[in-house]
Amino acid sequence: MTLKTVLNKIIVEPVEAEKKTASGIIIPDSAQEKPQKGVVIAVGKGKEDEAMEISVGDTILFGKYSGTEIHIDEKKYLVMNQSDVMVILG
């Protein structure tokens, strides 16, 4: 399925939090933090007063409670505004 979005919206596939620490301790689901990193899989065209600075394939950092969670084909995605993105990782 091809996902498209409009205006200044982006669709992000969140990168799941680590389930094990570097020393090998397993972190239970209840103690894991909500992901704040993801890969952009679709971008809109932007608005007249706000050009899109984010591209498909960019890895981004976003706020802990940013975006709206959706599920498509048993995969979790976030739909958010470009303004919710804090950092584009190089």
C-alpha positions as CSV (number, residue, x, y, z in Angstrom):
1,M,0.0,0.0,0.0
2,T,1.3,3.5,-0.9
3,L,0.8,6.1,1.8
4,K,0.3,9.7,0.7
5,T,-0.2,12.8,2.9
6,V,-1.2,16.4,2.3
7,L,0.1,19.9,3.0
8,N,2.8,20.0,5.7
9,K,2.0,16.5,7.1
10,I,4.5,13.6,7.3
11,I,4.1,9.9,7.9
12,V,6.8,8.4,10.2
13,E,7.6,4.8,11.0
14,P,8.8,4.9,14.6
15,V,12.0,3.1,15.6
16,E,11.2,0.9,18.5
17,A,12.9,1.4,21.8
18,E,15.7,-0.9,22.8
19,K,14.5,-4.0,24.6
20,K,17.9,-4.8,26.2
21,T,20.6,-2.6,27.8
22,A,24.2,-2.6,26.6
23,S,25.0,-4.8,29.6
24,G,22.3,-7.4,28.7
25,I,19.5,-6.4,31.1
26,I,16.1,-7.0,29.5
27,I,13.8,-4.0,29.8
28,P,10.1,-5.0,30.3
29,D,7.5,-3.4,28.1
30,S,6.0,-1.4,31.0
31,A,9.3,0.3,31.6
32,Q,10.2,1.2,28.0
33,E,9.9,4.8,26.9
34,K,7.8,5.8,23.9
35,P,9.9,6.1,20.8
36,Q,11.1,9.6,19.8
37,K,13.0,8.6,16.7
38,G,11.6,7.4,13.3
39,V,12.1,7.2,9.6
40,V,10.0,9.4,7.3
41,I,8.0,7.3,4.7
42,A,5.8,10.0,3.1
43,V,5.7,13.8,3.0
44,G,3.2,16.3,1.8
45,K,3.8,19.1,-0.6
46,G,4.0,21.8,2.1
47,K,2.1,25.0,2.4
48,E,2.6,28.3,0.6
49,D,4.2,29.9,3.7
50,E,6.0,26.7,4.8
51,A,8.2,24.8,2.4
52,M,8.9,21.1,3.2
53,E,12.4,20.6,4.7
54,I,11.9,16.9,5.3
55,S,12.4,14.2,2.7
56,V,11.3,10.6,2.5
57,G,14.0,8.4,4.1
58,D,15.1,11.0,6.6
59,T,15.7,9.8,10.2
60,I,14.1,12.3,12.6
61,L,13.7,13.0,16.3
62,F,10.3,14.3,17.5
63,G,8.6,15.2,20.7
64,K,7.4,12.4,23.0
65,Y,3.7,13.0,22.4
66,S,3.9,14.2,18.8
67,G,1.7,12.9,16.1
68,T,-1.3,10.7,15.8
69,E,-0.8,6.9,15.9
70,I,-2.3,4.8,13.1
71,H,-2.1,1.1,12.3
72,I,-2.0,-0.1,8.7
73,D,-1.3,-3.8,7.9
74,E,-0.3,-4.5,11.5
75,K,2.4,-1.8,11.3
76,K,2.4,1.3,13.5
77,Y,2.9,4.8,11.9
78,L,2.7,8.3,13.2
79,V,1.1,11.2,11.2
80,M,2.4,14.5,12.3
81,N,3.1,18.1,11.2
82,Q,6.5,19.1,9.9
83,S,6.7,21.5,12.9
84,D,6.6,18.6,15.3
85,V,10.1,17.5,14.1
86,M,12.9,18.7,16.3
87,V,16.0,17.3,14.5
88,I,16.8,15.7,11.2
89,L,19.7,13.2,11.8
90,G,22.5,13.3,9.2
